[in-house]
Amino acid sequence: MSILIDDAIWPAHGRLWAHLVSDRSLEELHAFARRNQLPQRSFDRDHYDVPEDAVPRLIAAGAEQVGGKELVRRLIGSGLRIPARDRRG
């Protein structure tokens, strides 16, 4: 399993958020999210947005904490990354 989580540095809705991804498959990502009670609405095409307070729990459950650049590098390498231009609309 290669579930990755970055640092919660992204502000939105009065909180800081992290990204949770898989560098293998979306099925793996969704299964991990279900096991850890992440709401489906937090999925955004190739990642889950995760509030800062959930990060330690997800790491304890097996997510590997990496920097944001490493997370994106591995997501691109997996072929699962949805480019910004394709997120519009």
The 8 nearest C-alpha neighbors of each residue, nearest first, counted from 0:
[[1, 2, 27, 23, 21, 61, 22, 62],
 [2, 0, 21, 22, 3, 23, 63, 62],
 [1, 3, 21, 62, 20, 0, 63, 28],
 [2, 4, 63, 62, 20, 19, 64, 21],
 [5, 3, 19, 64, 18, 63, 65, 62],
 [4, 6, 65, 66, 67, 17, 64, 18],
 [7, 5, 17, 8, 66, 67, 4, 65],
 [6, 8, 17, 16, 51, 15, 9, 5],
 [7, 9, 15, 6, 16, 10, 17, 51],
 [8, 10, 16, 15, 7, 17, 11, 14],
 [11, 9, 15, 14, 16, 8, 13, 12],
 [10, 12, 13, 14, 15, 9, 16, 50],
 [11, 13, 14, 10, 15, 16, 9, 50],
 [12, 14, 11, 10, 15, 16, 9, 50],
 [15, 13, 12, 11, 10, 16, 50, 51],
 [14, 16, 10, 9, 7, 51, 8, 50],
 [15, 17, 7, 50, 9, 51, 49, 8],
 [16, 18, 7, 49, 6, 5, 48, 50],
 [19, 17, 48, 4, 47, 5, 49, 46],
 [18, 20, 4, 47, 46, 3, 48, 17],
 [21, 19, 46, 3, 2, 28, 4, 18],
 [20, 22, 2, 28, 23, 1, 24, 3],
 [21, 23, 77, 74, 1, 73, 24, 20],
 [24, 22, 21, 77, 1, 27, 25, 0],
 [25, 23, 26, 27, 21, 22, 28, 79],
 [24, 26, 28, 27, 29, 21, 23, 45],
 [25, 27, 29, 24, 28, 30, 31, 23],
 [26, 28, 30, 24, 25, 29, 31, 21],
 [29, 27, 25, 31, 21, 26, 30, 32],
 [28, 30, 32, 26, 31, 27, 25, 33],
 [31, 29, 33, 27, 32, 28, 26, 34],
 [30, 32, 34, 28, 29, 33, 27, 35],
 [31, 33, 29, 37, 35, 30, 34, 36],
 [34, 32, 36, 30, 35, 31, 37, 29],
 [35, 33, 31, 32, 36, 30, 37, 29],
 [34, 36, 32, 33, 37, 31, 57, 60],
 [37, 35, 33, 34, 32, 38, 31, 39],
 [38, 36, 32, 35, 33, 39, 41, 34],
 [37, 39, 40, 41, 36, 32, 42, 33],
 [38, 40, 41, 42, 37, 32, 33, 47],
 [39, 41, 38, 42, 43, 37, 47, 48],
 [40, 42, 47, 48, 39, 38, 43, 37],
 [43, 41, 47, 40, 39, 46, 44, 48],
 [42, 44, 46, 45, 47, 41, 48, 40],
 [45, 43, 46, 42, 81, 86, 47, 80],
 [46, 44, 43, 80, 81, 79, 20, 47],
 [47, 45, 20, 43, 19, 42, 44, 18],
 [46, 48, 42, 19, 41, 18, 43, 49],
 [47, 49, 18, 41, 17, 16, 42, 19],
 [48, 50, 17, 16, 18, 47, 51, 53],
 [51, 49, 16, 52, 53, 15, 17, 48],
 [50, 52, 7, 16, 53, 54, 15, 17],
 [51, 53, 50, 54, 55, 56, 49, 15],
 [54, 52, 56, 51, 50, 55, 57, 49],
 [53, 55, 57, 56, 51, 52, 58, 50],
 [56, 54, 58, 57, 53, 59, 52, 51],
 [57, 55, 59, 53, 54, 58, 60, 52],
 [58, 56, 60, 54, 59, 55, 62, 53],
 [57, 59, 62, 55, 61, 60, 56, 63],
 [58, 60, 56, 57, 61, 55, 62, 54],
 [61, 59, 57, 58, 62, 56, 35, 55],
 [62, 60, 58, 59, 63, 57, 2, 0],
 [63, 61, 58, 2, 3, 57, 60, 4],
 [64, 62, 3, 4, 2, 58, 65, 61],
 [63, 65, 4, 5, 3, 62, 58, 66],
 [66, 64, 5, 4, 69, 70, 63, 67],
 [67, 65, 5, 69, 68, 70, 6, 64],
 [66, 68, 70, 5, 69, 71, 65, 6],
 [69, 67, 71, 70, 66, 72, 65, 73],
 [70, 68, 72, 66, 67, 71, 73, 65],
 [69, 71, 67, 73, 68, 72, 74, 65],
 [70, 72, 74, 68, 73, 69, 75, 67],
 [73, 71, 69, 75, 70, 74, 68, 76],
 [72, 74, 76, 70, 75, 71, 22, 69],
 [73, 75, 71, 77, 22, 76, 80, 72],
 [76, 74, 80, 72, 78, 77, 73, 71],
 [77, 75, 73, 74, 78, 72, 22, 79],
 [76, 78, 74, 22, 75, 79, 23, 73],
 [77, 79, 75, 76, 80, 74, 22, 81],
 [80, 78, 77, 74, 75, 45, 81, 24],
 [79, 81, 75, 74, 78, 45, 82, 77],
 [80, 82, 45, 85, 79, 83, 44, 86],
 [83, 81, 85, 84, 80, 86, 75, 79],
 [84, 82, 86, 85, 81, 87, 80, 44],
 [83, 85, 82, 86, 87, 81, 88, 80],
 [84, 86, 83, 82, 87, 81, 88, 44],
 [87, 85, 83, 84, 88, 82, 81, 44],
 [88, 86, 85, 84, 83, 82, 81, 44],
 [87, 86, 85, 84, 83, 44, 82, 43]]
